[in-house]
Amino acid sequence: MDQYLLFALLGMGAGAVFAGLGMGLVTVYKGSGVVNFAQASLGLWGAFVFDELRRTGDLVLPVLVIPGRVHLGTSTPLPVALAVGLLSSAVLGGLVHVLVFRPLRNAPTLSKIMASVGILTLLQSLLVRRFGAGSRVVDAVLPSGSLRFAGVELPQDRLWLLGITVVVAGVLMAYYRWSMAGLATRAGVEDEVALLLARWSPNRLAGLNWALGTGVTSLFLLLASPITGLNPASIGTLVVPGLAALLVARLSSVAVAAVAGLALGVLQSELSYMQLQSWWPHSLPSGTTDAVPFVVIVVALVLLGKKLPRRGELVLSRLPAVVRRPLRLKWVLLGTAVVALLAPLLGQAQRNGLIASMVFAVIALSYVVLVGLVGQVSLGQAAIAGVSAFTLARATDGLPFPVSVLLSALAATLAGVVMGAPALRIRGAQLAVVTLAGAVAVEALFLRQISVSGSGLADPELFGLDLAAQRYSELARLPFTYTVLAVLVLCCLLVSRVLNGTTGRRFLAVRSNERAAAAVGVDVARTKLIAFALSSFIAGLGGALLAYSRGSVSIESFNYLAGISFLIFAFIGGITSVGGALLAGLIGPFGLWYVVLDGLVPLGSAYDILGGLTMISTAIVAPEGAAGFYGKAVRNLLSRRTGPARDVAEVPPPADMPAADVPGADTPAADVPGADTPQAAVAAPDAPPVPLSAAEGISGPALEVERVSVRYGGVRAVQDVSMVVRAGELHGLIGPNGAGKTSTLDAIAGFCVSEGAVRIRGTDVSRFSPHRRFGTGLARTWQATELFLDLTVRDNLLVAAQPGSPGDLVNDLVGRARVMKDDAMSALRLLGIEHLADSHPAQLSTGQQKLVGVARALAARPAVLLCDEPAAGLDSAESRELGRHLRTVADTGVAVVLIEHDLSLVLQMCDEVTVLDFGRVIAQGTPEAIRRDPAVMTAYVGDPRTVDPVSQEVQP
Ligand SMILES: Nc1ncnc2c1ncn2[C@@H]1O[C@H](COP(=O)(O)OP(=O)(O)OP(=O)(O)O)[C@@H](O)[C@H]1O
């Protein structure tokens, strides 16, 4: 027991460091909304500066140019060195905010993650350049020696660290609770607009918090350095536990971050003690302690996943745009032929560069699938590629060449799905944290356990043809070059097919808006898992090729730092297109660009610094990457010469533009897909109703809601609401603000936890997820339009028309995907907006967007359509037009539930009306009955009289 106490206290050394990281990360996040992957590097800078001052009296500067250091005298007193060290980190943190994150304030989360990862690599290289790569032993800062307690010698420095952690956490808490700047920072987390109105500058506050956060982290790294030593390479062991503390603290509580950090340190220390015991199962991998943060993160996310707060940012930002355009076969063949003809002409070094470029392009394609198309930021792809490489070296002995590679890639697929599974509830920076922690765990539990030397890898051979990458003096053999080229071409075609097929459409829908995707039947979790699997398979192929090309498998090629470097180059190239991946290959580690540059100036580690700097500037200037940036520039140039380029979406006309002026209006009806169907006859609300709904011919209730209740914590938003809606009925759901209308709709569609029963055409769907409810014939629209901004109007509708089936991916790959264009077009035609099919949502007016939202819900021919204030934001003429459209929809046999504030519109258009107030049904019946119901008028105007439905004036 004494030993457990001792090890618990020993763990406080690392624990205080983790706590310092966690508290610093929370401070930075509170101030700026950035999850700072470079926190440990920024903190280490101050610790190194402090140590260097004490050793040599030199103040080291982070500037890349000379002079890198200023001599301040031979002996610097401890307090001065301490102050200068902390200040260095704080200033560096403030500078990072001003130079990088301030310009990125409104940028997508992806750009912020990439920038902070760029800073991490940049600082790591800087630390090595300025202070050397080795480990430093640091003189004691805190009192050493021990105290005797309960028969155990307790180290004093750990007790001091524990005390300092408590004090710093207390000071930070007091700062956020009582100081004006702290209170303003907390207010900014909720609502930055309000902060601005109160005359606080969010930028200045962010800068202050950056400086404070990095200073706090540096303090703990510095004080604990005599225990932990100082080593630039230790960043890997620091980043993940710090991020784990941040997540456990729900990104907001300094105190919880401190406790979580200390607890992690203690847990790791106790585990390392237990591993020395005879009863410990020694068959467990020795890296178990390094995997602890991953487990903590996974548990934290499972328990807190949906509760993690989001910042009230000024601007909602989007990921870089994706252009869906299939690869043209002639370009693929031409490109392949050029590389194939060029390869024999290159020298060994250049051909090696070509191979490295092609291998890296394959790996970059895996990022295109996961990060570019689904928006899932992964820092763990190198570990996934490593699983394949190590499997190839160890587990596929004796298997023939392509089979061994395919099996290894499948092992990587499995690892990717396992790493991705806990991440299904999250995205953005938190996902990046999980994948980074996962990469460290894979490295500790798997890669390090099966370290393999070069001889472990059998050379590839196909039908007697020697495909080895190297043989004697030949370092880059042609047959291997062609093998890699073939794999790259296949992967490019695969990704292009997926991007342009139904799977890609669904990927982009999930990337754009997860809950809207679920509302149109997309199984979001499955879609993400498919993306993880596909991307891991491609990364696995890349990993196997990388292993062959290097002739050996080493951890350094696949550790978390390699993962970060991979992501950096993939992002610089362009993370949303096949072209971007090819560019990434060109500039990637040891690729052709590196070889050419290295021939001119020896690069060494400067290439990483260059990569980090390029990464940061790419994140700021061109988040779409070099491919997107130059692609756009070329298109602009062409359009200036020849008029608008074809793939740039043209701005559609307003809805009231005459049909003849609409692009494509001169297309004969017979040329429009689906024009020969009966639905094609319907072009306006005045036209006779056309059967569109899957509910055709069904009589009886399409929707039954029975005693549904919804609670948000202490708020009872909906209480025992019941209603029945028949096929072909337009049912109004009205009530004052906050009456519970949207919550009722959310409960029916499965978007909130509720009690009671919901039946669609007799099927009880109360326990179904939203996408399964959609499958039974229930569609909805949203109060905000919630269209998929990355997709055209047609594609928005096609996502709903084809919510997914198990064979879709294979069909996409073999080019046999079914396209339900008719359903999509007939929904657009029904609402008179087929001319908008090729527009992007951002180009449409609010009214047009609302109609597209209704059309999207109709594209799957639902039996029940729930419309949440579709007329909000429209003028009264547009509202009435929309009302007529909905009447037409109901007349096709769809049961329509309409939430609407325009009382006169509801009383005119609807067959039945349900009125809610304070979450309860206060009236139900025909518009006539509702009009006469005094309870309704009391709820609306506090006056028990009736209302004139047209003028909305209260009648005596
Ligand atoms: N996510 C939530 N968490 C806590 N309370 C909520 C949440 N969503 C809604 N509420 C509360 O539940 C009640 C009903 O809200 P709801 O949005 O369903 O009403 P509504 O009739 O649709 O209002 P409006 O017409 O303004 O859209 C309100 O008191 C609201 O503040």
Ligand as a Chemical Component Dictionary entry (heavy atoms), coordinates in Angstrom:
data_LIG
# 
_chem_comp.id                   LIG 
_chem_comp.type                 NON-POLYMER 
_chem_comp.pdbx_formal_charge   0 
_chem_comp.three_letter_code    LIG 
# 
loop_
_chem_comp_atom.comp_id 
_chem_comp_atom.atom_id 
_chem_comp_atom.alt_atom_id 
_chem_comp_atom.type_symbol 
_chem_comp_atom.charge 
_chem_comp_atom.model_Cartn_x 
_chem_comp_atom.model_Cartn_y 
_chem_comp_atom.model_Cartn_z 
_chem_comp_atom.pdbx_ordinal 
LIG N1  N1  N 0 -32.653 22.415 -26.821 1  
LIG C1  C1  C 0 -33.401 22.994 -25.865 2  
LIG N2  N2  N 0 -32.966 23.039 -24.591 3  
LIG C2  C2  C 0 -33.714 23.619 -23.610 4  
LIG N3  N3  N 0 -34.913 24.158 -23.831 5  
LIG C3  C3  C 0 -35.401 24.144 -25.075 6  
LIG C4  C4  C 0 -34.674 23.573 -26.151 7  
LIG N4  N4  N 0 -35.416 23.698 -27.289 8  
LIG C5  C5  C 0 -36.543 24.330 -26.917 9  
LIG N5  N5  N 0 -36.544 24.602 -25.589 10 
LIG C6  C6  C 0 -37.618 25.240 -24.820 11 
LIG O1  O1  O 0 -38.768 24.453 -25.019 12 
LIG C7  C7  C 0 -39.897 25.284 -25.165 13 
LIG C8  C8  C 0 -40.582 24.995 -26.486 14 
LIG O2  O2  O 0 -39.727 25.413 -27.533 15 
LIG P1  P1  P 0 -40.076 25.176 -29.066 16 
LIG O3  O3  O 0 -38.926 25.692 -29.867 17 
LIG O4  O4  O 0 -40.485 23.784 -29.271 18 
LIG O5  O5  O 0 -41.338 26.136 -29.239 19 
LIG P2  P2  P 0 -41.972 26.687 -30.566 20 
LIG O6  O6  O 0 -43.426 26.673 -30.348 21 
LIG O7  O7  O 0 -41.480 25.942 -31.749 22 
LIG O8  O8  O 0 -41.415 28.166 -30.574 23 
LIG P3  P3  P 0 -41.171 29.159 -31.815 24 
LIG O9  O9  O 0 -42.485 29.427 -32.414 25 
LIG O10 O10 O 0 -40.570 30.363 -31.168 26 
LIG O11 O11 O 0 -40.232 28.451 -32.723 27 
LIG C9  C9  C 0 -39.407 26.719 -25.035 28 
LIG O12 O12 O 0 -39.591 27.111 -23.713 29 
LIG C10 C10 C 0 -37.955 26.631 -25.360 30 
LIG O13 O13 O 0 -37.225 27.624 -24.697 31 
# 
loop_
_chem_comp_bond.comp_id 
_chem_comp_bond.atom_id_1 
_chem_comp_bond.atom_id_2 
_chem_comp_bond.value_order 
_chem_comp_bond.pdbx_ordinal 
LIG N1  C1  SING 1  
LIG C1  N2  SING 2  
LIG C1  C4  DOUB 3  
LIG N2  C2  DOUB 4  
LIG C2  N3  SING 5  
LIG N3  C3  DOUB 6  
LIG C3  C4  SING 7  
LIG C3  N5  SING 8  
LIG C4  N4  SING 9  
LIG N4  C5  DOUB 10 
LIG C5  N5  SING 11 
LIG N5  C6  SING 12 
LIG C6  O1  SING 13 
LIG C6  C10 SING 14 
LIG O1  C7  SING 15 
LIG C7  C8  SING 16 
LIG C7  C9  SING 17 
LIG C8  O2  SING 18 
LIG O2  P1  SING 19 
LIG P1  O3  DOUB 20 
LIG P1  O4  SING 21 
LIG P1  O5  SING 22 
LIG O5  P2  SING 23 
LIG P2  O6  DOUB 24 
LIG P2  O7  SING 25 
LIG P2  O8  SING 26 
LIG O8  P3  SING 27 
LIG P3  O9  DOUB 28 
LIG P3  O10 SING 29 
LIG P3  O11 SING 30 
LIG C9  O12 SING 31 
LIG C9  C10 SING 32 
LIG C10 O13 SING 33 
# 
